[in-house]
Amino acid sequence: MSTATAPPVAARPAAAHARRGRRRSGLARRRAVIAWAFMLPLIGVNALVVLGPSLFAVYYSFTDWNGIGGAQWVGLANYAELFGDADFRNALWHNVLWTIFFLVVPMVMGLFGAYALTRIRRFRLVFRVAYFLPYIVASVVTAAIWENLLSPDVGVGRILQVNFLGSQTLALPTVAFVNNWAWWGFLVVVFLAAMQGVSPNLYEAAALDGAGPFRQFWSITLPSIQPTFMFLGLMTIIWSFLSFDYVYILTQGGPAGATDVLSTLLYREAFASLRAGYASAVGIVMALISGLVVAAYLVIRKRKDWAV
């Protein structure tokens, strides 16, 4: 008569541990499959509406295409024409000026507006809503209102005898002013959220050391919100190079190209001149500029070890 030999006592915990490990591994795989199942529709939509058109834009930038019929391959001819085109250089220069303006004026206004709101206790929510409201109003509505306000026939232009949107000197600053009116309130709200995350103990310690409001702002607030500041600077640069709505609604790039930016040049070449291949080359250059800005930001972020 034979008897079964029981497994060693030490082997039982090891076997149980192995089973638990297999169960955890199987559970992790199931969670990964479920996660990908939820993500696949979104990936498919992005591939359809973002990746696909982007690849086609790259292809058409090397062709002579009117946007309707077949495309004829021309290689780098569009890019060679682009960098020799006075209209392109003019639009690019306006984008640079636009970017400089929006990196300085609304950023400074947003910073000090947000800091001022941190110093008050009553009606803060009312001010936040008042600042943010122009940002959520449709750009068509905002542009139409300011077009009438600045009109040389019925608005401020009539009083001052100045055609703000018809002057080659004043048109671009005027459009930038209108866009800034709608934009800077958004910066106020974002900066205010970042400033509210700064520890009050830092300000109390600085006040005990005799630091005034400006010194506290310079030595505590700005370093504390630096990641947010740099991120908004990045987005401002990208959005500045993609600006279109206010320029097109108010001036369509005129007068005589005085407010032309890359996006209005692209729109005109694609839909007015029916040069979709050339317009695609303009779009690729815009994308490359944005990509370089993002790459520079990521390098700085990695070196600074920012969480934002």
QUIDAVEN-V756563 format. One record per backbone hydrogen bond with DSSP energy under -0.5 kcal/mol. CO is the residue of the C=O (numbers start at 0). NH is the residue of the N-H. If there is no record, write none. Layout:
CO&NH  CO&NH
//
This chain:
3&5  7&10  7&11  8&11  8&12  9&13  10&14  11&15  12&16  13&17  14&18  15&19  16&20  17&21  18&22  19&23  20&24  21&25  22&26  23&27  24&28  25&29  26&30  27&31  28&32  29&33  30&34  31&35  32&36  33&37  34&38  35&39  36&40  37&41  38&42  39&43  40&44  41&45  42&46  43&47  44&48  45&49  45&50  46&51  49&53  50&54  51&55  52&56  53&57  54&58  55&59  56&60  58&61  59&62  61&73  61&74  62&64  63&71  64&275  64&276  70&72  71&63  73&76  75&79  76&80  77&81  78&82  80&83  81&84  83&85  84&88  85&89  86&90  87&91  88&92  89&93  90&94  90&261  91&95  92&96  93&97  94&98  95&99  96&100  97&101  98&102  99&103  100&103  100&104  100&105  103&107  104&108  105&109  106&110  107&111  108&112  109&113  110&114  111&115  112&116  113&117  114&118  115&118  116&119  122&126  123&127  124&128  125&129  126&130  127&131  128&132  129&133  131&134  131&135  132&135  132&136  137&141  138&142  139&143  140&144  141&145  142&146  143&147  144&148  145&149  147&150  148&155  149&163  150&154  150&157  154&157  154&158  155&159  156&160  156&161  161&163  162&165  162&166  166&170  169&173  170&174  171&175  172&176  173&177  174&178  175&179  176&180  177&181  178&182  179&183  182&185  182&186  183&187  184&188  185&189  186&190  187&191  188&192  189&193  190&194  191&195  193&196  194&197  198&201  198&202  199&203  200&204  201&205  202&206  203&207  204&208  205&210  206&209  211&215  212&216  213&217  214&218  215&219  215&220  216&221  219&223  220&224  222&225  224&228  225&229  226&230  227&231  228&232  229&233  230&234  231&235  232&236  233&237  234&238  235&239  236&240  237&241  239&242  243&247  244&248  245&249  246&250  246&251  246&252  250&253  252&258  252&259  254&257  256&259  260&264  261&265  262&266  263&267  264&268  265&269  266&270  266&271  267&271  267&272  268&274  274&278  275&279  276&280  277&281  278&282  279&283  280&284  281&285  282&286  283&287  284&288  285&289  286&290  287&291  288&292  289&293  290&294  291&295  292&296  293&297  294&298  295&299  296&300  297&301  298&302  299&303  300&304  300&305
//
